[in-house]
Amino acid sequence: MKLPRGTEWMAHCLVALSACEDIGPLAKHTLAEMFDIPDAYLSKQLQQLVRAGIIRSSAGNRGGYFPARPASTVTLLDVIKTVQGDAPLFVCEEVRCRGIFTDDADAIRETGPCGIHHAMVEAENRWRDSLATVTVEALTQQIGEQGVTRMRDFARAQRAHQ
């Protein structure tokens, strides 16, 4: 399984927005520079987070992005759904009904999904359930005081130059 890199990038941006919430909105270029993320790509992903109601944006010289919901209510699963959508990661192609099994395909399909299908769906469900328990608040705490301080100092310096 390979997730779009935007998943990781947006999770880090949400941690930064959480850590710097009381500083004020963070400009797109501040987040881009903080994590060395391409500016054009970041715009698209941030707008997806806005549409999902995870963050808000404000216009103007000192505008930018800030959390729309408490960090304790935003999970990694929310980020994945926003960046990638709700589509399942595993898509069964009924390989068991091809090749030497083509003549029996209808009978095979009538037995229901195969064991591989069941195993993949179960694994994805467990993965999603696990990510639904990991909040941005917990991730922000995990970077520690030093990480939070570094983000906050950088954000303050950037806002001073706006």
C-alpha positions in Angstrom: 0.0 0.0 0.0 1.3 3.4 -0.9 -0.4 6.6 0.2 -0.1 9.9 -1.6 2.7 12.0 0.0 0.1 14.7 0.6 -1.2 12.5 3.5 2.1 12.9 5.4 2.4 16.5 4.4 -1.1 17.5 5.5 -0.7 15.6 8.8 2.5 17.6 9.5 0.7 20.9 8.5 -2.1 20.1 10.9 0.4 19.4 13.7 2.0 22.8 13.0 -1.4 24.6 12.9 -2.3 22.9 16.2 1.0 23.8 17.8 0.8 27.5 16.6 -3.0 28.0 17.0 -2.7 30.9 19.5 -0.2 32.7 17.2 -2.8 33.3 14.5 -3.3 32.0 11.0 -0.2 30.5 9.3 0.4 31.6 5.8 0.7 29.0 3.1 4.3 30.0 2.4 5.1 29.6 6.2 3.9 26.0 6.1 5.6 25.3 2.7 8.9 26.6 4.1 8.5 24.9 7.4 8.4 21.5 5.8 9.9 22.2 2.3 6.6 21.3 0.6 6.0 22.6 -3.0 3.8 25.7 -2.7 1.5 24.8 -5.6 0.8 21.3 -4.2 0.3 22.7 -0.8 -2.4 25.1 -2.0 -4.5 22.2 -3.4 -4.2 20.1 -0.3 -4.9 23.0 2.1 -8.1 23.8 0.1 -9.2 20.2 0.5 -8.8 20.5 4.3 -10.8 23.7 4.2 -13.6 22.0 2.2 -13.6 19.1 4.7 -14.0 21.6 7.6 -10.8 20.6 9.2 -9.1 24.0 8.8 -10.3 27.5 7.9 -8.7 30.2 6.0 -8.6 33.9 6.3 -7.7 36.4 3.7 -5.6 39.5 4.0 -2.0 40.5 4.7 -1.9 38.5 8.0 -4.2 35.8 6.8 -3.6 32.1 6.4 -4.8 28.9 7.8 -5.9 27.8 11.3 -7.8 24.9 12.8 -11.5 24.8 12.3 -11.9 22.0 14.9 -10.2 21.1 18.1 -7.0 19.0 17.5 -8.5 16.4 19.7 -11.3 15.7 17.2 -9.2 15.5 14.0 -7.7 12.1 13.3 -5.2 10.7 10.8 -8.1 8.9 9.2 -9.7 12.3 8.6 -6.5 13.4 6.8 -6.5 10.2 4.6 -10.1 10.6 3.7 -9.5 14.2 2.8 -6.4 13.6 0.7 -7.4 10.3 -0.8 -11.1 10.0 -0.4 -13.2 7.1 0.9 -12.4 4.7 -1.9 -11.2 1.3 -0.6 -7.5 0.6 -0.9 -8.1 -3.0 -2.2 -10.2 -3.5 -5.3 -10.9 -7.1 -6.0 -10.4 -7.9 -9.7 -11.8 -11.4 -9.4 -8.6 -12.9 -10.6 -9.9 -16.3 -9.4 -12.4 -16.2 -12.3 -9.8 -15.7 -15.1 -7.4 -17.9 -17.0 -8.1 -21.6 -16.4 -11.1 -20.8 -14.3 -13.0 -18.7 -16.9 -15.4 -21.5 -17.7 -16.4 -21.8 -14.0 -16.5 -18.0 -13.3 -20.2 -17.8 -12.7 -20.2 -20.7 -10.2 -17.1 -19.3 -8.5 -18.7 -15.8 -8.1 -21.8 -17.4 -6.6 -19.7 -18.6 -3.6 -19.1 -15.0 -2.6 -15.8 -13.2 -2.1 -12.7 -15.3 -1.8 -10.4 -15.5 1.3 -8.0 -13.0 -0.2 -10.8 -10.5 -0.6 -11.9 -11.0 3.0 -8.4 -10.8 4.4 -7.6 -7.5 2.5 -10.9 -5.9 3.6 -10.4 -6.9 7.2 -6.8 -5.6 7.2 -8.0 -2.3 5.7 -10.8 -2.0 8.3 -8.3 -2.6 11.1 -5.9 -0.1 9.7 -8.6 2.6 9.3 -9.9 1.8 12.9 -6.4 2.3 14.2 -5.9 5.6 12.4 -9.3 6.8 13.7 -7.8 6.7 17.2 -4.7 8.9 16.4 -5.6 12.6 16.9 -3.7 15.6 15.8 -3.6 16.6 19.4 -1.7 13.4 20.3 0.7 13.9 17.4 1.4 17.4 18.5 2.2 16.2 22.0 4.5 13.5 20.5 6.8 16.0 18.8 7.6 17.3 22.3 8.2 20.7 23.7 11.3 21.3 21.6 9.5 20.6 18.4 6.5 22.7 19.3 8.8 25.6 20.4 10.7 25.4 17.1 7.5 25.5 15.1 6.1 28.4 17.2 9.4 30.4 16.9 9.4 29.9 13.1 5.8 30.9 12.8 6.2 34.0 14.9 9.2 35.1 12.9 7.3 34.6 9.7 4.3 36.6 11.0 6.6 39.4 12.0 7.7 39.8 8.4 4.1 39.8 7.0 
